[in-house]
């Protein structure tokens, strides 16, 4: 067994770290202005392309970086150190877009890969969060196309995207299906853009679909395949969340350690206080163990294997890393004291931003259900060991 990063992974890690450093200069501006102006986004886009880290989850023959899952995890770990979710400025098209037809690929995916277009996934609704069966958005057959009606909440990047990936039920048989919908299609509108705890580089608007007419060519994949495409997207994205939260926790801890070494109280620096040492030791332990497990699961993805087992393992990684990272950044805020509660200190921003990682792409409670259901159906063996395809 070899646990050291290969030369290839080390090179990717350094490249991602260099890109992170370039983007980090925009953090304070993004926090102060609740976003970035077009010229800043353009500058970031050029850096992403120059570092060759555009669409890391898409094949090189389509213009993506063509990284394996483990390679993606290594990159996301570094990008996760950015505050204000600036990691999302390094675009990574929804993996369900791999189901595009050749015509859809040229119209949507290739421009998305190149950073000329941007997608946003529209699944959640007011009464349908963890339970997708409560989705009420419908697509009614009309001639050679469909009429879309409904409402979607929490559409991340919805302000910057120019097309949406919408989950709707095709009538009359309630067949869950994904649709590609251009945002400027008549009948598509933004209902409102709520304010959130965090200050992300992008917004999460709520969209209305009122008698939106779309053609047969708007169907992504096949009729009735919507849940499968959604599940695959969730599985990989949960692993990426695990990687990003680990990176965020590491940045917060490094800042807290540096502060503890210089901050003197009661005649000695904080680093020599046992209560502070305990916080740091616990944080080191949680970062190290979660990074190792996330790398293991990513490696297992690349080896192939049973998707349901991998789905549960990705849920395990997301649950463990997101919960641990929240504990870590909370400790780091405490180590900084009053300064840790100031928005111009990165640990404060990370503290606000990481909270959502226990909610989106499946709450921590849903991850526990996924894991427990797998144990009930197949037992513990695969979940507690290294597994790989033949």
N, C-alpha and C positions, 0 to 999 in steps of 0.2 A: 504494500500500500504506500502510495506517495502523496503526502499532504502539502508539500511545498508548491508554491505557484510556479508553473512552467515559465520559461522565457517569454512565451507568447502572452500569458496572462499578466506577467510583470510589465510587459510593454503596454498592454491595454490599460492596466491600472495607472501607470504613469501618464499615459495619454489622457485618460479621463481626469486625473488629478490636475493636469495642466489646463484642461478645458474648464474645470471647476474653478480654478484660480482666475481665469479670464472672466468668467461670468460673475464671480463673487463681487467684483467691483460695482455691480449694479444693485446689490442688496439694499443699501441704505436708501437709494433713490426709489426703489420699488416700495419700500416700507413707508417712506415719507409721502409718496404720491399715490398709494394704492394701485400700483401698476407701473408700467413703463411706456414711454412714447414710441412711436413707430421707428424712429432712428435707432433706439436702443435694441429693439427686437431685430432690426436689420443687422446690427453689429454682432449680436449673438448668433444669428443665423450664419453669418460668414465664418464665425469661429467654429461653430459646429461642423460645417462643411470642411473647413481647413483641417480639423482634427479627425475627419473621417468617421464621425460618430453619429451620423444621421441615420435614423430608422434602423437601429442596431438589431431589431428583431425581424428584418425583412431580408430576403436573399440578395446577394450581390448582383445577380443577373437582372434584378429589377431596379437596381440603384441603391439598395440598402447596404449596411455594413456586413450583413450576413453572419452575425455572431451566434455561437452556441448559447444555450441557456446559462451555462456556467460563466461564459464570457460576459453575457449580459449582466449577470449578478455582480460580477467584479466591477463593471462600469457603473451600475446603479448604486453600488455601495459608495463610490466616490462622489457621484452626483448628489447623493442624499445629504451631503455635508452643506449644501446650499440652503439658505433660508429663503422664505417667501415662495417656496415651491418652484424656485428657478430651475430645478431639475427638469420641470415639465417644458421648459423652453427648448430642451434637447428632445425634439419630437420623436415619438415612438408610436407609429400608427397602431391602432387597435388590431390585434392579431387576427380577428375574425375577417379582416379585409383580405386575408389570403384566399378566402372563398370567392373573390371577385372573378367574374368572367373576363376573358381577354379585353373586351370592350370596356367593362367597368374598370379594369386595371389601368388602362390608358387614361380614362377620364378622371378617376378618383385616386387610385393608389399610387401611381407613379408620381403625379404632382405632389401628393402627400409625402412620399419618401424624399422628394427633392426639397421639401420645405416651401413649396409654392402654394399648396393648399393645406388645410388642417381639418381633421375629423374630430367629432365629439360624440360620445356614446350616450344615447338617450333611452334609458331603461326604467329607472325609478319613477314612481308616481306618488301623488299625495297619499293614497291609501294602499300602495304596493311598494314596500321596501324589501324586507327580507323574504316576503312571500310573493313571488312573481305571478302566482295564480290569480292575484287580485288586480292585475293589470287590466285597465279598461280601454286603452287605446285600440281602435279597430281599423282594419283595412277592408273595405267592402268592394267586391268586384264590380267594375263598371266598364263594360265594353272590353277593350284589350288592356285595361289598367285597373287601378284601384283608387278609392277615395279614402283618405286617411283622416280620422278624427280622434282627438284625445289631448292629453296634457302630460308633460314630462317635467320632473323636478331634478335638481342637483345635476344639471348637465355641465359637467366640468369642461372648461375650455370653450364653452358655448359662445362666449363673447368673441373669441378669436377665430373659431372654426367657420368654414364656409359651407360645410356639409355635415349632416347628422346621420348617425346609424341608429335607427329607431326600431325598437321592438314593439310589434303590434300583433293583434289576433286577426287573422284572415277569416272573414265571415263567409258562409254561415256556420262553419265547423270549428271555430275558435282554434285555428292552427297558428301557433306561435311562430312568427316569421320576422326576420330582420329586413329592413328597407334602407336604401341609400336615398337621402332626401336633401337636395340643395336648399340651403337656408333662405335663399331669395325666392323660393317657389311660392306663388300666391297661396295665402292661407296659413303660412308659417309666420308666427310672431313671438316676440318675447313678452311674456305676461308681466314678469318683474325680475329684478336681480337683487336677491336678498343680501344683507350684510352678514358676515360670519365672524367667528372668533379670530380666525387667522387673517393675514394679509397676503393672499396669494398673488402671483403675477397674473393669473387669469381668474375669471369669474365663473360662477355656477348658476346661470340663469334658469328660469322656468319658462318652458316653451308651450305655446298653444298650437294645435293643428286643427284647423277648421275647414272642412271640405277641401283638403289638399289633394289635388289630382296628380297622380304619379303613374308612370307607365309600367308595363311588365318588366322592363329592363331595370327597374328600381329594386327588384327582389335580390337580396344578398344570399347566396347559397340556394337552398330549396325551400319551398313552402313547407312549413311545419318544422324546420330545422333551427328555429330561433333559440330554443333552450340549449341545444348542443353548442351552437356558436357562442352563446353567452357563457356557458360553463367553461369552455376552453379558454375564453378570454379571462374569466375570473381566476382560473387555476394558475396561469402564468403571471398575471398581474399581482396575485397574492404573494408569489415568490419575490417579485420585484419590490413590493412594499416591504417585505422582510429585509431585503438588502438595503434599501434606502434608509429605513429606520435605524439600522445598525450603523450606517455611515453618519447619520445625524447624531446618534448617541455618542459616537467617538469624537466628533467635533466638539460637542458640548463638554465632554469629559476632559479633553485636552485643554480647552479654555479654562475650565474650573481648576484643573491641576496647576496650570500656569498662575492663576490668580492665588491659589492656596499657597504657592511657594513664595509669593511676594507680599501678601497681605498680612500685616502684623497686628495682632490683638493680644492684650494682656502680657506683653513682653516676649512673645514668640510668634512665628508665622503659623498660619492655619494648618499648613501641611504637617506640622508636628503635633497637632491635636488629635487624640485618638478617635473622637467622634467623627472628625473629618476623614481620618484615615479609613474608618469603617465604611463610610459612604463611597470613597474612591475604590476600595477593594471590592465591594459588592458590584460596583459599576464595571470594573475591569472583568470580573467573573462573568457577568451577564453579556457583555459585548463579545468576549472570546467564545463562549459556548454557543451563542446564537449565530455568530458568523460561521463557526465550524459546521453547525447543523444545516444552515442555509446553503453552504457550499456543497455539503453532502447531497442534499435533495436536488440541487441544480445538476450535479454530476449524474444522479440517477435519471433525471429527465433526459439527459443527452445519451444515456445508454439505452433508452427505450424501456418498455415495460408496461404494466397494466395501468391504464389511465386513471382508474378509480382509486387505486392505491396511491398514485402520485398526487391525485387531487386531495386526498386526505393528508398526505405529507406536506403539501404546499400550505394547507390550512394550519397544520401544526407549526410550520415555520412562521407564518404570518401571525398567528396567535402569540407565540412565544416572543418573537422579536418586537412586535408592536407594543405588547404589554411591558416588556422589559425596558424598551426605549423610553416609554413614558415615565417609568420609575427613575431611570437614569437622569433624564433632563430635569425632573423635579428636584432630585438631589443637587444637581448642578446649580439650579436657581437658588437653592438654600445655601450652598457654599458661597455664592456671590453676595448673599444677604440682600440689602436694599437695592444694590446695583442690578441684581438678577431680575428685578421687577421693572427695569427700565427698557423701553422698546428699542433703544439704540444698542443694547447688548444682545448679541446673537442667541445666547442661551434662553432669553425671554421669548424670542420669536420661535425658536425650536420648541419650547414648552407649549406654546399655543398651537403650533402647526402639527405637532405629532399627535395631538389628541384625536384628530379625525381618522388616524390610521387604525384606531380600534373600532371604527364605525364603517368606513366605506369599503367597497369590494367585499362586503360580508362582515358583520359585526363580530366581535370576539365570541359572543354567545353562539352565533351561527357556526363559527369555526369549531367550537366545542361539539356542536351537534354533528357536523361532518365527520369529525374524528371518532366520536362515540358510535355513530352509525356504522362506520367502517369496522370498528372493533366488533360490534354486534353481528355483522354479516360475515366477516372473514377472519376474525380473531386478531391477536396481537402480533403474530410473527413478522409480517411484512412491515408493520409500522415501527417495530422496534429493532430493525436490522437494516443493513445495506441491501438494497434490491436493485437488480439490473436486468435488462432484456437479454434474450439469448443472442 
